[in-house]
Amino acid sequence: MSQTPVLATQVLAAPAGPLLDRLARPFAPFAEPLARATVGLFLVPHGAQKLFGWFGGYGLEATGQFFATKLGLPASLALAAGVIEVFGGLALALGLGTRVAALLVAGLMFVATFKVHLGAGFFWTAGGYEYPLMWGLLALAFAIQGGGRYSLDALLFRRR
């Protein structure tokens, strides 16, 4: 008598049962674009703080001064960080130039992780690296994977 091997995903999904599987299956194709849009759009207000002083931010000049005096980074990096967060975030959310935008975001977040937040420990609530590292790793995943089926990249550059 031959047995079919049980996959780990089947074991983990078993407690959810067939009902939950049937309910979730139609929405499964939208999980990736939901994650991509969330990662991208959550970056935009952070960039707007740096560039425009919106959402309680200090604007470009004050952010540049903070970068130079408190972080030991070039003041011009404030502009680069704001642009990457606003425009890279929008591009990532839309899935437009996804790999390039995601690489820029990942690079920025890894600089933030190791240059700015590492010394404060892990937890974000204490200024630690938890949040920028998570963001950087998610962006890296999209740099590797690309925009996916539901992206402007797929719509505009579909190979025929």
N, C-alpha and C positions, 0 to 999 in steps of 0.2 A: 504494500500500500504506500503510495507516494504522497508526501506532504508538501504543500506549498509553503515556502519560507514566509515568515511574518516580518514585515518591515518595521523598523522603529517608529516611523511616522504613523503606521497603522495602530501600533500599541498606544502611542501617545494620544491619538485621536479617538480611540475606543471609548473613553469615558464620556466624550461629547455625544456620542451616539449618532445614528443615521439621521435623525431629525435635524440636528444642528448642521450636519454636513450638507443636507439638502437645502437648508436655508442659506448657508454661506456660499455654496458653489456658484450661484449666479453672480455674486459680487466679487469673487476671487480675482478676475482680471483687472479690477479697479484698485486692488490693494497697493500695487507698485506705483501707479500714478498718484494715489492719495499720499503715500509716503514721500514721493518726490516733490509734490506740490507743497506739502507741509514743511519739509526741510527748507525748500527755497523761500517760501513766503515768510517763515519765521525769521529769516535773516534780514529781510527788508527793513523792518523798523530799527534794527541795530545800526544798519548803515545810514538810515535817515537821521538817527541821533547824531552820528558823527558828521555827516555832511551838512545837515540843515538845522540841527538843534531841535528837531521834532521829538515828540514822545519823551520829554524830559532830558534830552541830550544837551550837549554844550556847543554844538556846531563845530565847524572845521578848524577854525583858528584855536579855540580853547582845547579841542581834542588833540591837535598837533602839539600844542604846548605841553599837555599832559604826557603824550607819547615821549617827547624829548626830555622833560625834566624828571618825571616819575619812573618811566620805563626804560630810559636810555636808548630809545629808538628814534630814528629820524622822524622829524615832524611831518615830512612828506608821506610817511607810511599811513598817516591818518586818512589822507585822500585815497590812497590805494585801498585801504581796508574798507572805507565807506563805499567806494565804487564797486568793489567785489561783492560786498554784502547786498547792496541795492540791486545792481544790474546782474551780477552773478546769481543772486537769489531769484530774481524774476526769470532769468534764462533757465535756471534749474527747474523752477515751478512749471514753466511752459514746456520744458523739454526741448529747448532750442539751443543748439551748441552744447548739449548736455555734458559731454565728456570734458570739454575745455572749461566750461563754467564750474563743473564739479571739482576739477583739478585745482583751479584757482581758489575755490572755497576751502578745499581740503588743505592746501598749502597755508592759507591764512589761518585756519583753525589750528594747525600744528604749530605755527609760530606763536599764536596766542597761548596754546597749551604749554609749550616748553619755555617760552621767553617771559610770559606774563603770569600765568596761573600756577605753575608747577610748585613753586615755593609755598603756596598757601594750602597745600594738601589736596586731598581728593574732592571733598564736598563743595559743590557750587555755592552753597549758602555761606561758606566762609571764604569765598573768592577762589576756590580751588579749580582744578582742571577738568572736573567731571563733565561739564556741559560743553566746553569747546572741543574736548577729545571726542565725545559722542558725535557732535556735529561733524567733525573732521572725518571720522570713520564712516559715517553715513554718506558724506559727500564722496569719499573714496570709493564706496560701493557703487555709487552712480557713475563715477568716472570709469570704473571697470565695466559695468553693465551697459551703460548708455541710457538713452531716454526711454526705451521700451516702445511697445506697440502704440500706446496712447500718448504720443509726444509730437511736437511740431517737427522734430527731426524725422520721425517716421513718415509724417505727412509730406514734408517737403523733399526729402531725399530718398524716397522709396525707390529701390532698384527695380527696373522693369525688365 
